[in-house]
């Protein structure tokens, strides 16, 4: 099969993250309005802001997909109908390029109310075989995000069985311990349903360890599960994060239409580095200069948990990528240009202005500003040696790589 460079699909949890996605190479974004999406805790967009965000994406040549992927209960249907009516009233420039849907009832409503907007099937639908994918295609779905539990053989076989159907795969980010994210832990522990976008992430909580290890009866002497603790507590349910950048050429050759990045709740600095790594990987593959070690070095620096290939490889094979001992934190985001050598910067973590910093520039370019190349100033124009998180300062620097929206790191 002739390689087709997959669309890089990025989360846009708010306006800053949308701007970051556009700047760092996303070809499409997925975002939520005020109703019926699976990230109700993110800042998201009100209806007016949503229209403005989609218009901005379109003006930048980036597609925008609207999430209506919650699994509604009967009492949620009026809210869902109202959301679809609002989408129907949007101007052409502000109309989403597709709806992301998980529930068959929501799909039927969308076909009736919004027949002119394509539908992409969410991973929440747990599509794990070609017959299931063909079923959804019969009901008007144009793209299927495959179940995260699938490995490369399953993905390949579905792609070969249904060559006309767009397939989308999660390539990077948090993994859920439940089947395709259909989890009831949050509802059980905190009366907030993950399937309605209200997940409190009990899988990331710390639990007291009452047992250390277990063996399975037919495997004596072999540990089936082992609990690791730190300061008396353990995140026993927390999965590692997924990372499949190394296999970008395989996805292209297999005909996968889109690689999706998880993380509407993650920071803009995280998103910038992850998108830059994947966008550069896809560009390099197209140019015949694929450099997996460079992308992995960038991605492990962003990780809050170890990265893994998850279920992707055949059999029980997994590749794990540990975090570096001293990760390089994002220090600030450039928010405005004041003049030729002055910029306002929003500080994200403690910044020692006596140390060099690097500009996170698209294309995995990381030009360095030495301590002699820049200065930080407060609102009075006084030089400061420490920038504190949550503050806004002036960066004095004339480096050509600097531009609005870029992030800086140590």
Secondary structure, DSSP 8 states (H G I E B T S, - for coil): ------EEEEE-SSHHHHHHHHHTT-SEEEE--SSS-S-TTS----HHHHHHHHHHHHHTT-EEEEE------GGGHHHHHHHHHHHHTS-GGGS-SEEEE--HHHHHHHHHH-TTSEEEE-GGG---SHHHHHHHHHTTEEEEE--TT--HHHHHHHHHH-TTSEEEEEEEE---SSGGG---HHHHHHS--GGGT----GGGS-EE-S--EEE-TTSTTSEEEE---BTTEE-TT---EEE-GGGHHHHHHHT--EEEE--TTS-HHHHHHHHHHHHHHHHHHHHT---HHHHHHHHHHH-SS-EE-TT-SSTT---EE---TT---EEEEEEEEEETTEEEEEE-S-EETTS-EEEEBTTTB--EE-TTT-EEE-TTS-EESEE-TT-EEEEE---TT--TT-EEE-
